[in-house]
Amino acid sequence: MKRIAVLVALMFASSVAVANSCPRHMKEIDAALPKAKLSAQQSADVKKLRAEGEQLHKAGKHAESEAALGKAKGILGIK
């Protein structure tokens, strides 16, 4: 029983950690985009992925949000 309680607590903590990292990723993208040397297509892709990531975050789909924001950061060259 104790193990189950610990497992549930860890699962909850990890989901909260992911949820809290989405806004940080969006801020990094917002800060890097104006200075980035991208083609018009790359810039449009980053903006689309960033908006998609924000929408998914607001819908509570944090794993999908992280994926979209990660793609945007990849285009920008952010690690």
GUBA-374391 format. One line per 5 residues: their letters; for each residue x negated, y negated, z of N, C-alpha, C. Coordinates in steps of 0.05 Angstrom, whole numbers, plus 5000, padded with zeros to 4 digits. Layout:
GUBA-374391
a = X:Y:Z:X:Y:Z:X:Y:Z  ...
end
This chain:
GUBA-374391
mkria = 4984:5024:5000:5000:5000:5000:4983:4975:5000  4961:4976:5016:4943:4953:5017:4930:4948:4990  4923:4969:4976:4911:4967:4950:4929:4953:4930  4955:4960:4931:4974:4948:4913:4977:4919:4918  4977:4911:4943:4979:4883:4950:4955:4867:4940
vlval = 4931:4879:4943:4907:4866:4933:4908:4864:4903  4917:4885:4889:4918:4884:4860:4937:4863:4851  4960:4861:4863:4980:4841:4856:4968:4813:4860  4955:4809:4883:4943:4783:4888:4922:4775:4868  4906:4795:4860:4885:4789:4839:4897:4783:4812
mfass = 4918:4797:4805:4932:4792:4780:4944:4764:4780  4956:4756:4802:4967:4729:4804:4946:4708:4802  4924:4712:4816:4902:4693:4816:4890:4690:4788  4887:4712:4774:4875:4710:4747:4893:4696:4728  4919:4700:4730:4938:4686:4713:4939:4656:4718
vavan = 4936:4648:4744:4935:4620:4751:4909:4607:4740  4887:4622:4742:4862:4612:4732:4863:4606:4702  4875:4625:4687:4878:4621:4658:4896:4597:4652  4918:4595:4667:4937:4573:4662:4923:4546:4667  4906:4545:4687:4893:4520:4694:4870:4513:4674
scprh = 4861:4532:4659:4838:4526:4641:4848:4514:4614  4873:4519:4608:4884:4508:4582:4881:4478:4580  4889:4463:4600:4886:4433:4598:4857:4425:4596  4839:4439:4609:4811:4432:4607:4801:4436:4578  4810:4458:4565:4802:4463:4538:4813:4441:4519
mkeid = 4838:4433:4524:4850:4412:4508:4835:4386:4510  4827:4379:4534:4811:4355:4539:4784:4356:4524  4771:4379:4524:4746:4383:4510:4750:4378:4480  4771:4390:4470:4777:4387:4441:4783:4357:4435  4799:4345:4451:4806:4316:4447:4781:4298:4447
aalpk = 4762:4305:4465:4738:4289:4467:4719:4293:4443  4718:4318:4433:4699:4324:4412:4710:4317:4384  4735:4318:4380:4747:4314:4353:4739:4287:4340  4741:4265:4354:4734:4239:4340:4705:4238:4331  4687:4252:4345:4658:4250:4338:4650:4272:4319
aklsa = 4667:4292:4314:4660:4315:4298:4657:4308:4269  4638:4321:4256:4635:4317:4227:4648:4342:4214  4673:4339:4208:4689:4361:4196:4701:4352:4170  4707:4372:4153:4721:4367:4129:4750:4360:4136  4765:4349:4118:4793:4343:4123:4809:4368:4131
qqsad = 4802:4390:4118:4816:4415:4124:4809:4425:4152  4784:4424:4159:4776:4432:4186:4789:4415:4207  4789:4389:4203:4802:4371:4222:4832:4377:4225  4845:4383:4203:4873:4390:4204:4877:4416:4218  4860:4435:4214:4861:4461:4228:4858:4458:4258
vkklr = 4838:4441:4266:4834:4437:4294:4858:4424:4307  4869:4404:4294:4893:4390:4305:4916:4409:4307  4920:4426:4287:4942:4446:4288:4938:4466:4310  4914:4477:4313:4908:4496:4334:4911:4484:4362  4902:4459:4364:4904:4445:4390:4933:4441:4398
aegeq = 4950:4433:4379:4978:4429:4384:4992:4456:4390  4984:4476:4376:4995:4503:4381:4987:4513:4409  4962:4508:4416:4953:4516:4443:4968:4502:4465  4974:4476:4461:4989:4461:4481:5018:4472:4483  5030:4477:4460:5057:4487:4460:5059:4514:4474
lhkag = 5039:4532:4468:5039:4558:4481:5034:4556:4511  5017:4537:4519:5012:4533:4547:5038:4525:4562  5052:4506:4550:5077:4497:4562:5098:4519:4563  5096:4538:4545:5115:4560:4544:5107:4583:4563  5083:4579:4576:5074:4599:4595:5059:4622:4582
khaes = 5052:4620:4557:5038:4640:4542:5008:4633:4542  4995:4637:4565:4968:4626:4568:4947:4642:4553  4950:4667:4550:4931:4683:4534:4931:4674:4505  4955:4670:4494:4957:4660:4466:4947:4632:4464  4952:4615:4484:4942:4588:4485:4911:4588:4484
eaalg = 4900:4604:4501:4870:4606:4503:4859:4614:4475  4872:4633:4462:4863:4642:4436:4863:4619:4415  4885:4604:4414:4887:4582:4395:4867:4560:4401  4865:4553:4427:4846:4533:4435:4817:4542:4430  4812:4567:4434:4785:4578:4429:4778:4576:4399
kakgi = 4797:4581:4381:4792:4578:4352:4785:4549:4346  4801:4531:4358:4796:4502:4353:4768:4494:4363  4761:4504:4386:4734:4498:4397:4712:4510:4380  4718:4533:4368:4698:4546:4350:4693:4529:4325  4714:4518:4314:4711:4501:4290:4695:4476:4298
lgik = 4700:4466:4322:4685:4442:4331:4657:4448:4340  4651:4474:4344:4624:4481:4353:4621:4478:4383  4643:4478:4398:4642:4476:4427:4640:4504:4439  4622:4508:4457:4619:4534:4470:4637:4538:4494
end
